[in-house]
Every structure is written in structure tokens, then in C-alpha cells.
Amino acid sequence: MPIFELSSKKHKNGRRPFKASLYELQPPECVVDDVGTKYNKNGITFLEEYASQTLDSIKDMSVRVEFIDDERTMILAHGDTGVSDDGLPLFNNATTIGHFIKGYIADITLNGETKRCVCGDGYLDEMAYQPFIQSLETQLNNGNSVDGSIEIYRTDNNDAIVYRKGWLEKGRIPTEYIHSGWDMVINPADSSSTLLELNNSKTNKEDNTLDEKELKELIRSTISETNSKNEEFIEQINELNSTINEKDSIIAEKEEKIVELNTSVEQLQNALDQLKKDHETYWAERDLLERELVKAKVAEKLGELDSTLSEFNEEEKSVAKDDIDTLKANLNSCEKKEELNNATAEINSIKSKICMSIVEKQKKKKIAEQNSEKENKNNEVIDIFSEMCSEVQDKDKVDVNIF
């Protein structure tokens, strides 16, 4: 079955049934030391033992979309607008178009691969959103997928979503949570589901909001640019809508305009698909630039280390050999630029260690020379300041500090 399936049967009560896969479940054997080695793009590992305990929360869960056009046929993301003062996530830009009636776990086939997923059945309000549901039907008939995004929330007896080993960037396993909503979006986190985590930490929420705002601005900007280049296309759509609303139009003319409308919608869907591909390319290029930046920073710090060590010979550097090797190994294994923040301090620490060793050796050498001089004077008692005093008395000699 596909990710989203719309019933072809229209009910007199205006409710159009549908089925949806909400998210993929990972096999228990992928968990090592309470951390999942398989996870979705957001880093979460869903396990069936915990998901099965929260299936009841899918019943009556809202189906939402964020419309970006006046005709209410084009969608964007979750429509979230931040968090209220009492910690409740807000979706003021989202519209509720239906509800789920039950949730269950099943094996489904996605892109030719069988996966264990949490699924749900529900209905959409066709009386209120007929143009949008018709556009969904057209997309599915044309072989296009309708992507969804599940939202999870904390349970009543917890202040946040509970994870088996706490919040981790990758491989975190939610153990206590409820399903709070499902959105239709154009840019999911992975092929099985998009996950929007709620009420975890303020920092994570702020970061997610910022990324989504940037994404919205990018998509709106691209759509605006596309519209400006297709003024004739928009004019045809407006003319078609006007023609449909005119009851005096003959049936033949209506059929012709409907064909034009379906063609135009397909063209618009292709444009949106291209936007999705461009967005994926953008993130791939960004990741590549990040890796190149880290390589350049590593080379810079290795050069700084070599420059510092060039002041010393091999014997002097030997006292800090382990520290030098460790620092070089750590620098070469860096994957994020933040890991290089303490590199200069560690280089200075190695330099200080070498300098202290040099001073210590010089001090020992000086003491050895003094002891040897004492033995050569036939046990004569010498004041430790005698050399300095004799040098002061002999004005023809250069001052020498025995220390």
C-alpha cells in the first residue's frame, strides 16, 4: 500500500475515508546499549514495544494542513507558530480537515520494500474542502505520493517525551509519548514519515522553528518566482474558474476547461516536485561545504602546531610526544568545526610543557656545575653568593648570575 490512500467511494455525509502510514518501526535488534543504530532522518528510533502502547492516542487525532493559496489546494508544512506560555505547542497557521478513527501496526510495502509501520484510518471533510480533496485524488491517480508528518507529545504524567537513554541526536528511543496530530507536508524528513517532536527542550524547538521559517521563505520565494514567469498560466486558471462558475456555459466548454485545469494542476505538481529536489540538493551541497570547512580548519590547526613545535629540537619535543600524537589524531578525526575550539589552548599547553622541561634541565645542569666546582676547591667552604660578590669587586669582568 502507498503512504496515503484515498477511498474512491464518496459518502453522502461528506466524509471521505483514507488510510495512512504514520511512521516506520525499527527492529529491536538494532538497539545497542539503549541506542538505536537505525533511525529516521530526525534521529528517532521507534520500537514496536512502545508504539503499541500508545495506539489509542491515534483515535480522534486531527489531520491538518497549512494552505498557502486562497483556493486552499496547495500545502506547505505543519503551520506551527511557537509555544504558548504554559508550554502548549501552537499551530495557528494550520487547518483541520479531518480526523483519525483508529490506529494499528501493520506490514506495508513502500517503494517495493516491506516495512513494519504504525498506520491509521480516518476520514476527510469533503464538504468543506472539496477542491483540496479533488487535488489529492488527482495526485494519487497520476502516481504521485502524498507525504505526511506525525507529531508526538508528552503524556499527562510527564513534563516531556520520555526516551530510554535520554535525548540523543541520533538513535534516541521514545518510550512514553502520545500521538497529537498528523499533517500533510511537501518536504518530509524521510520516506516513511516526518516527525515533529513537541515539548522537549526550548533550544530544540527554537532551532526547528528557525529551520522551518527558512524553508517556508525559500518555498514561497520560489513559488512567487515561478508565478511571475507563468503569468499566462495563472490567467488561464482564473479564466477557467470564472467559466466554471458561469451557469450559462455549455457542457462542451466546461469539459474543455476541466481538461485544461487538470493539465495545469499536473504542471504545478511537477514544479513542486522540482522544488523538493532542489531543496535536497541544497542540503547536500551545504553538508559538503561544511566538511570542506572542517578540513581547512584542521589543516590550519595542524599548521599552527607545526609552527609552534619548529622552535624546538627533537630531544626537547620528546617530553610531549604522547600529547602531540594525541592532539594530531584528534584533529584529523574532527567532523565538526566546534570540535576545534580548544585546539589552540592544547597547542599552548604542549608548548608550555616543553618549555618547563627545558628550564628544568637547565636548572639541573647548573646545579651539577656548581657541585663540581665545590669539589675542585679542596673542601673549601664557599658562600653561595661569593661568585657574585667577586664579580662585583672585579669591575673588568661581565656580570654573571649563577641562577
Residue, then its C-alpha position, 0 to 999 in steps of 0.5 A: m500500500p502507498i503512504f496515503e490512500l484515498s477511498s474512491k467511494k464518496h459518502k453522502n455525509g461528506r466524509r471521505p475515508f483514507k488510510a495512512s502510514l504514520y511512521e516506520l518501526q525499527p527492529p529491536e535488534c538494532v538497539v545497542d546499549d539503549v541506542g538505536t543504530k537505525y533511525n529516521k532522518n530526525g534521529i528517532t528510533f521507534l520500537e514496536e514495544y512502545a508504539s503499541q502502547t500508545l495506539d489509542s492516542i491515534k483515535d480522534m487525532s486531527v489531520r491538518v494542513e497549512f494552505i498557502d493559496d486562497e483556493r486552499t489546494m496547495i500545502l506547505a508544512h505543519g503551520d506551527t507558530g511557537v509555544s504558548d506560555d504554559g508550554l502548549p505547542l501552537f499551530n495557528n497557521a494550520t487547518t483541520i480537515g479531518h480526523f483519525i478513527k483508529g490506529y494499528i501496526a501493520d506490514i506495508t510495502l513502500n517503494g517495493e520494500t516491506k516495512r513494519c509501520v504504525c498506520g491509521d484510518g480516518y476520514l476527510d471533510e469533503m464538504a468543506y474542502q472539496p477542491f483540496i480533496q479533488s487535488l489529492e485524488t488527482q495526485l494519487n491517480n497520476g502516481n504521485s505520493v502524498d507525504g505526511s508528518i506525525e507529531i508526538y507529545r508528552t503524556d499527562n504524567n510527564d513534563a516531556i517525551v520520555y526516551r530510554k537513554g535520554w535525548l540523543e541526536k541520533g538513535r534516541i528511543p521514545t518510550e512514553y509519548i502520545h500521538s497529537g496530530w498528523d499533517m500533510v507536508i511537501n518536504p518530509a524528513d524521510s520516506s516513511s514519515t516526518l516527525l515533529e517532536l513537541n515539548n522537549s527542550k526550548t533550544n530544540k524547538e527554537d532551532n526547528t522553528l528557525d529551520e522551518k521559517e527558512l524553508k517556508e521563505l525559500i518555498r514561497s520565494t520560489i513559488s512567487e518566482t515561478n508565478s511571475k514567469n507563468e503569468e499566462f498560466i495563472e490567467q488561464i486558471n482564473e479564466l477557467n474558474s470564472t467559466i466554471n462558475e458561469k451557469d450559462s456555459i455549455i457542457a462542451e466548454k466546461e469539459e474543455k476547461i476541466v481538461e485544461l485545469n487538470t493539465s495545469v494542476e499536473q504542471l504545478q505538481n511537477a514544479l513542486d516536485q522540482l522544488k523538493k529536489d532542489h531543496e535536497t540538493y541544497w542540503a547536500e551541497r551545504d553538508l559538503l561545504e561544511r566538511e570542506l570547512v572542517k578540513a581547512k580548519v584542521a589543516e590550519k590547526l595542524g599548521e599552527l602546531d607545526s609552527t609552534l613545535s619548529e622552535f624546538n629540537e627533537e630531544e626537547k619535543s620528546v617530553a610531549k610526544d604522547d600529547i602531540d600524537t594525541l592532539k594530531a589524531n584528534l584533529n584529523s578525526c574532527e567532523k565538526k568545526e566546534e570540535l576545534n575550539n580548544a585546539t589552540a589552548e592544547i597547542n599552548s599547553i604542549k608548548s608550555k610543557i616543553c618549555m618547563s622541561i627545558v628550564e628544568k634541565q637547565k636548572k639541573k645542569k647548573i646545579a651539577e656545575q656548581n657541585s663540581e666546582k665545590e669539589n675542585k676547591n679542596n673542601e673549601v667552604i664557599d658562600i653561595f653568593s661569593e661568585m657574585c660578590s667577586e664579580v662585583q669587586d672585579k669591575d673588568k669582568v661581565d656580570v654573571n648570575i649563577f641562577 
